[in-house]
């Protein structure tokens, strides 16, 4: 898989994950997490409202193999 194909795959994968998290009523906020060693990921790491989450992968990421930042849910409740 070429780097361009990998980036396209990761973009689709992250967009699908973000859509599922936004649709889930138990998810209150969304956290963006990335590796500490990546200065680009440090600029987007944090907790966001569902409407204000930045798109992943992070544009300009120079990590070999591409961006590995991800979305993590912040739940309102853990058990029903």
C-alpha positions, 0 to 999 in steps of 0.5 A: 500500500502506498503512502497516499493509499494509507492516508486515504484509508486512515482518513476514511477510518477516522471519519467513520469513527468520528461519525459513530462517536457523534451519533452515540448518546452516551458520548459526551465529549471526544478526546483526540490522542496522539503520540507525545513525540509528535509535535504536530499531534500535540497541537490538536490533542485535547478534549472537544465537544462533538461539534468542534473536533478537528479532522484526523489524520492531522494535516502536515504530520511528518511521522513515517507511516503517517498520522496515528492520532485517534479519537477516544470517547468521553462517556456521560455514563459507563453503565445503563 
